[in-house]
Amino acid sequence: MTPPLLEVCGITKRFGGLHVLRGVNLSIGAGELRCIIGPNGCGKTTLFNIITGAFPANAGTVRFRGENITGRSPHVISRLGIARKFQVPGIYPTLAVAENVEIPLLSRHGTARPWSMLRAEARTAERLHGLLARFKLRARAVGAAGALAHGQKQWLEIAMLIASDAQILLLDEPTAGMSATETSATVELIRQLQQEHGIAALVIEHDMNFVRRLACPVVVMLRGAVLFEGGYAEVQAHPEVREAYLGRAARG
């Protein structure tokens, strides 16, 4: 059998006497989507920190394409194809929008001989224009990234992750601060990246309307462990999930 693209097995994390993660298990295949929901403090962001190498785990393993990557540095993990988006857009505000996307594009080529560099430049230009069009940023290409609207900054950062040849995106509340229209556009964007380019995404989100519209399996975390995994309707109907996370809104 083909191993999952990303597999988290028994991950435990303690900070002193505080157990933040308690034997977390989850997996996601190539081109799949997963949403992670749960109350603040349940360990969602800490899990992302361990997957990307920012924090060491106390126990358990993280595997990418069947390879154990537990404890590797963030730089190495990123180069493998695991890209993370934080809640606050990590863009270069004083650079042009196009330059923000060019940086990860060019970084993938490394050193090369002159002829291959020329070929790489042609491919880079073609891909740059394609990404700007895909993320609806072409009209803002020469303007400073810092002048973009909030939702556009979020899309720009995702474009930068795609430019780095990411195979899986770890998105931490990608619609935070977005309008309803921007949130809807983000759902469509993630879906297009999955369907047209086979990119997987693991998404932390609190906006249940976004989770419903993304229409993918949902992982519910509570007190550092996975409480339940299933479809949106199953999550809504699960009594412990309704009581612990969805609360009165779900009961009403």
C-alpha positions as CSV (number, residue, x, y, z in Angstrom):
1,M,0.0,0.0,0.0
2,T,1.1,3.6,-0.7
3,P,2.0,5.3,2.6
4,P,0.1,8.5,3.5
5,L,1.7,11.7,2.4
6,L,2.0,12.8,6.0
7,E,1.5,10.6,9.0
8,V,1.6,11.6,12.7
9,C,1.9,8.7,15.1
10,G,1.6,8.9,18.9
11,I,2.9,12.5,19.1
12,T,3.2,13.7,22.7
13,K,4.4,17.1,23.9
14,R,5.0,18.4,27.4
15,F,6.1,21.8,28.6
16,G,7.2,21.1,32.1
17,G,4.3,19.4,33.8
18,L,1.8,20.5,31.2
19,H,0.7,17.9,28.7
20,V,-0.1,19.8,25.5
21,L,-0.4,16.8,23.2
22,R,-1.3,13.3,24.3
23,G,-0.5,10.6,21.7
24,V,-1.9,12.4,18.7
25,N,-2.5,10.2,15.6
26,L,-3.6,11.5,12.2
27,S,-2.7,11.0,8.5
28,I,-3.4,12.7,5.2
29,G,-2.8,11.4,1.7
30,A,-1.5,13.1,-1.4
31,G,-4.0,15.6,-2.7
32,E,-6.3,15.3,0.3
33,L,-7.7,18.0,2.6
34,R,-8.3,17.9,6.4
35,C,-9.6,20.5,8.8
36,I,-8.6,20.5,12.4
37,I,-11.0,22.1,14.8
38,G,-11.0,22.4,18.6
39,P,-11.1,25.0,21.4
40,N,-8.2,27.3,22.1
41,G,-5.4,25.5,23.9
42,C,-6.3,22.0,22.7
43,G,-2.8,21.7,21.0
44,K,-3.6,22.4,17.3
45,T,-0.8,25.0,16.7
46,T,1.7,22.9,18.8
47,L,1.0,20.0,16.5
48,F,1.9,22.2,13.5
49,N,5.0,23.3,15.4
50,I,6.1,19.7,15.8
51,I,5.3,18.6,12.2
52,T,7.4,21.5,10.9
53,G,10.3,21.0,13.3
54,A,9.8,24.2,15.3
55,F,9.3,22.1,18.5
56,P,10.7,18.7,19.4
57,A,8.3,16.0,20.4
58,N,8.6,14.1,23.7
59,A,7.4,10.9,22.0
60,G,6.0,9.7,18.7
61,T,7.0,10.1,15.1
62,V,6.2,12.2,12.1
63,R,6.5,10.6,8.7
64,F,6.5,12.3,5.2
65,R,6.1,10.0,2.2
66,G,7.0,7.1,4.6
67,E,10.2,8.7,5.8
68,N,10.7,9.5,9.5
69,I,11.3,13.3,9.7
70,T,10.9,13.6,13.4
71,G,13.4,16.1,14.9
72,R,14.7,17.4,11.6
73,S,15.2,21.1,11.3
74,P,12.5,23.4,9.9
75,H,14.6,24.3,6.9
76,V,15.1,20.6,5.9
77,I,11.4,19.9,6.4
78,S,10.4,22.9,4.3
79,R,12.7,21.8,1.5
80,L,11.0,18.3,1.5
81,G,7.7,20.0,0.5
82,I,5.9,20.8,3.8
83,A,5.0,24.5,3.9
84,R,3.3,26.3,6.7
85,K,1.2,29.4,6.7
86,F,0.9,31.3,10.0
87,Q,-2.2,33.3,11.1
88,V,-0.4,36.6,10.3
89,P,0.7,36.8,6.7
90,G,4.4,36.3,6.3
91,I,5.1,38.5,3.3
92,Y,7.7,41.1,2.5
93,P,5.6,44.3,2.7
94,T,8.1,46.7,1.1
95,L,8.7,44.5,-1.9
96,A,6.5,44.3,-4.9
97,V,3.8,41.6,-5.0
98,A,5.6,39.9,-7.9
99,E,8.9,40.0,-6.1
100,N,7.4,38.2,-3.1
101,V,6.5,35.3,-5.4
102,E,9.8,35.4,-7.3
103,I,11.9,34.8,-4.1
104,P,10.6,31.3,-3.5
105,L,10.5,30.5,-7.2
106,L,14.2,31.4,-7.6
107,S,15.2,29.7,-4.4
108,R,14.2,26.3,-5.8
109,H,16.7,26.5,-8.6
110,G,19.9,26.9,-6.5
111,T,23.1,27.2,-8.4
112,A,23.2,26.3,-12.0
113,R,25.3,26.6,-15.2
114,P,24.6,29.7,-17.4
115,W,22.5,27.9,-20.0
116,S,20.4,26.1,-17.4
117,M,20.0,29.4,-15.6
118,L,18.5,31.0,-18.7
119,R,16.1,28.1,-19.0
120,A,15.2,28.4,-15.3
121,E,14.6,32.2,-15.8
122,A,12.1,31.4,-18.6
123,R,10.3,28.8,-16.5
124,T,10.3,31.2,-13.5
125,A,8.7,34.0,-15.5
126,E,6.0,31.7,-16.9
127,R,5.2,30.3,-13.5
128,L,5.3,33.7,-11.9
129,H,2.6,35.0,-14.3
130,G,0.6,31.9,-13.8
131,L,0.6,32.2,-10.0
132,L,-0.2,35.9,-10.0
133,A,-3.2,35.1,-12.2
134,R,-4.3,32.1,-10.2
135,F,-4.3,34.2,-7.0
136,K,-6.0,37.2,-8.6
137,L,-2.9,39.4,-7.9
138,R,-1.8,40.2,-11.5
139,A,-3.2,43.7,-11.4
140,R,-1.2,44.4,-8.2
141,A,2.0,42.8,-9.3
142,V,4.2,45.9,-9.3
143,G,2.7,47.5,-6.2
144,A,4.1,47.0,-2.7
145,A,2.8,43.9,-1.0
146,G,2.1,45.9,2.2
147,A,-0.6,47.9,0.4
148,L,-2.7,44.8,-0.3
149,A,-6.0,44.3,1.4
150,H,-5.9,41.7,4.3
151,G,-7.4,38.9,2.2
152,Q,-5.0,39.5,-0.7
153,K,-2.0,39.3,1.7
154,Q,-3.3,35.9,2.9
155,W,-3.5,34.8,-0.8
156,L,-0.1,36.2,-1.5
157,E,1.5,34.1,1.2
158,I,-0.2,31.0,-0.1
159,A,1.0,31.8,-3.6
160,M,4.6,32.0,-2.1
161,L,4.1,28.6,-0.5
162,I,3.0,27.1,-3.8
163,A,6.0,28.8,-5.5
164,S,8.3,26.9,-3.2
165,D,7.0,23.6,-4.6
166,A,5.0,22.6,-1.5
167,Q,3.3,19.3,-1.6
168,I,1.3,19.9,1.5
169,L,0.1,23.2,3.0
170,L,-0.3,23.6,6.8
171,L,-2.7,26.5,7.0
172,D,-3.3,28.0,10.5
173,E,-6.6,29.9,10.3
174,P,-6.2,31.1,6.7
175,T,-9.4,33.1,6.8
176,A,-8.8,35.0,10.0
177,G,-9.9,38.6,9.5
178,M,-11.4,37.9,6.1
179,S,-14.7,39.2,4.8
180,A,-17.4,36.6,3.8
181,T,-16.6,37.2,0.2
182,E,-12.8,36.7,0.8
183,T,-13.5,33.5,2.8
184,S,-15.7,32.1,0.0
185,A,-12.9,32.9,-2.5
186,T,-10.3,31.1,-0.2
187,V,-12.5,28.0,-0.1
188,E,-12.5,27.9,-3.9
189,L,-8.8,28.6,-4.1
190,I,-7.9,25.7,-1.8
191,R,-10.2,23.4,-3.8
192,Q,-8.6,24.4,-7.1
193,L,-5.1,23.8,-5.7
194,Q,-6.2,20.4,-4.6
195,Q,-8.1,19.4,-7.8
196,E,-5.9,20.9,-10.4
197,H,-2.4,20.5,-8.8
198,G,-2.8,17.7,-6.4
199,I,-1.7,19.8,-3.4
200,A,-2.8,18.5,0.0
201,A,-3.8,20.8,2.9
202,L,-4.1,20.4,6.6
203,V,-6.1,23.4,7.9
204,I,-6.7,24.7,11.4
205,E,-9.9,26.7,11.4
206,H,-12.5,28.1,13.8
207,D,-14.9,29.4,11.2
208,M,-17.4,26.5,10.9
209,N,-19.0,27.9,7.8
210,F,-15.5,27.7,6.1
211,V,-15.2,24.1,7.4
212,R,-18.6,23.2,6.1
213,R,-17.9,24.7,2.7
214,L,-14.5,23.0,2.3
215,A,-16.4,19.7,2.6
216,C,-13.5,17.5,3.8
217,P,-12.8,15.2,6.7
218,V,-12.7,17.0,10.0
219,V,-10.4,16.2,12.9
220,V,-11.6,17.3,16.3
221,M,-9.1,17.9,19.1
222,L,-9.7,18.3,22.8
223,R,-7.3,18.6,25.6
224,G,-4.3,17.5,23.5
225,A,-5.8,14.5,21.9
226,V,-8.0,13.6,18.8
227,L,-11.5,13.3,20.1
228,F,-13.2,12.4,16.8
229,E,-12.6,12.4,13.0
230,G,-15.4,12.3,10.4
231,G,-17.4,14.4,8.0
232,Y,-18.9,17.8,8.8
233,A,-22.4,16.3,9.4
234,E,-20.9,13.6,11.7
235,V,-19.0,16.1,13.7
236,Q,-22.1,18.2,14.2
237,A,-24.1,15.2,15.3
238,H,-21.4,13.8,17.7
239,P,-22.6,14.5,21.3
240,E,-19.1,15.0,22.9
241,V,-18.1,17.4,20.1
242,R,-21.3,19.3,20.4
243,E,-20.8,19.7,24.1
244,A,-17.1,20.3,24.2
245,Y,-16.6,22.6,21.1
246,L,-19.7,23.5,19.1
247,G,-21.7,24.1,22.3
248,R,-25.0,25.9,22.4
249,A,-24.7,27.1,18.8
250,A,-24.8,23.4,17.7
251,R,-27.6,22.5,20.1
252,G,-29.7,25.5,18.9
